[in-house]
């Protein structure tokens, strides 16, 4: 799966200077879902590990969540919106098809010097943004980048389809990347790896709402603008791609799995995470999990987990953290960070 992939042993240092996250207040539990579709807490918990997820309000958009998370990351980095010169929002649930959600975030954060645009790489989006911001900073074009993974998936879920509606939630996570021009090595990106396999695009997609299938009065009731997935196929591909991506990023960093203090994987399914970490021989106490609280928040998942880990005792200075994700496209991505 890695024949068209890009890996990097990083040569010029770029670091994460701050992280932030935001989730909506409203909690939708598995028991709530039992009243909406033919499912059970027991089925959802045993198949996925998810217990509840957050749902954004009708007036709360992807850009609002992205801005909240971004503001927290700026605060932690000790910089202001005007210091940012690049904003990348990774999302498959933008406020509008155009302009980009990043433009609304730029306005909200008064980051008027920043170039702002979105990328669409599904659940791998935050790590794609990390790599492209890292390269842009490393080559000297930009100094401070704000990268954000943000999703309002509740607006793109068919709430009558039990195969998918139990899996997803809303939220946002962010990180400030900066050139490493001081003695503070915390958050240094050691290696990255990205890959894509467009041959598998059909197993996980939102078929309608784009130019190939505009939503019309005639097809609106077919839920074409909702996530559709061949769950078992996606599961197999996710395990293989994430394991390989993890191994490559660890090797590019000059490390072994034993050197990794914490794995922060895409939070889609506990069984996928267990399968990957078992194959890498990484014990459960070295794996960060929050999918029980938030479900799969696609591009936001790794970003929210990174922020929660960063603000807890889960990471200490000097720890090597492996980030690894997988999503529609198919896409996959990984990075090793020294905290
Ligand atoms: N409640 C109760 N029963 C259900 C539910 C539900 N919510 N959903 C499906 N079922 C039923 C099915 O109909 C099926 O019934 P049948 O045997 O009578 O036909 C049975 O449960 C088993 O279904 P499977 O699909 O085989 O269940 P599986 O164990 O594969 O779990 C799941 C399904 C959780 C979706 C799993 O395949 C999975 O996690 N796949 C990967 C998802 C993922 O990682 N996505 C990541 C990317 S998302 C992105 O990029 C936006």
Boltz pocket constraint, residues with backbone or C-beta under 6 A from the ligand:
constraints:
  - pocket:
      binder: B
      contacts: [[A, 38], [A, 39], [A, 40], [A, 43], [A, 44], [A, 47], [A, 48], [A, 122], [A, 123], [A, 162], [A, 163], [A, 164], [A, 166], [A, 204], [A, 230], [A, 231], [A, 232], [A, 234], [A, 235], [A, 238], [A, 268], [A, 269], [A, 272], [A, 296], [A, 298], [A, 326], [A, 327], [A, 328]]
      max_distance: 6.0
